[in-house]
Amino acid sequence: MTKTLTYKTNIKCNGCIATVTPFFKKNESIKKWFVDLESEDRVLTVELEGGEASEVEALIKEAGYESEVIV
């Protein structure tokens, strides 16, 4: 079952996206992800299959960024 998660982040640019990419690639549960750099909240959308939201949040933190779940 696929879940779509959304987060407010401090990922600000393509360089930040390049930093986060290897962290997300090492998690096979993450099928697709996208950061809206035009959004004031820098919204990260993640499609997750079989994993947990806590895994995504841990990867964001491990990459050096902050996230807040958008409900």
C-alpha positions in Angstrom: 0.0 0.0 0.0 1.4 3.4 -1.0 1.2 6.3 1.4 1.7 9.9 0.4 3.4 12.1 3.1 3.9 15.8 3.1 6.3 17.9 5.1 7.2 21.5 5.7 11.0 21.6 5.4 14.0 23.9 5.3 15.3 22.4 2.0 15.8 25.6 0.0 17.6 24.9 -3.3 18.7 22.3 -5.8 22.0 21.9 -3.8 19.9 20.9 -0.8 18.0 18.4 -2.9 21.3 17.0 -4.1 22.3 16.5 -0.5 19.1 14.7 0.5 19.0 12.5 -2.6 21.5 9.8 -1.5 19.7 9.5 1.8 16.4 8.9 0.1 17.9 6.5 -2.5 19.1 4.1 0.3 15.5 3.6 1.5 13.7 1.2 -0.8 10.3 2.1 0.6 10.6 5.6 -0.9 9.2 5.3 -4.4 9.0 9.0 -5.4 9.7 12.3 -3.8 9.6 16.0 -4.7 10.3 19.3 -3.1 8.3 22.4 -4.1 11.0 25.0 -4.0 8.4 27.7 -5.1 6.4 27.1 -1.9 7.1 29.3 1.1 7.1 26.1 3.2 9.4 24.2 0.8 6.9 21.3 0.8 8.4 17.8 0.5 6.0 15.2 -0.9 7.0 11.5 -0.5 5.4 8.4 -1.8 6.2 5.6 0.5 5.4 1.9 0.0 5.6 -0.3 3.0 7.7 2.0 5.1 7.0 4.3 8.0 6.9 8.1 8.2 9.4 7.9 11.0 11.9 6.5 8.6 11.5 9.4 6.2 11.8 11.9 9.1 15.0 10.2 10.3 16.5 10.4 6.8 15.7 14.1 6.5 17.3 14.7 9.9 20.3 12.6 9.0 20.8 14.7 5.9 20.9 17.8 8.1 17.5 19.2 7.4 14.3 19.8 9.5 10.8 18.7 8.7 7.4 19.1 10.1 4.4 16.9 9.1 1.7 18.7 7.2 -1.7 17.1 8.1 
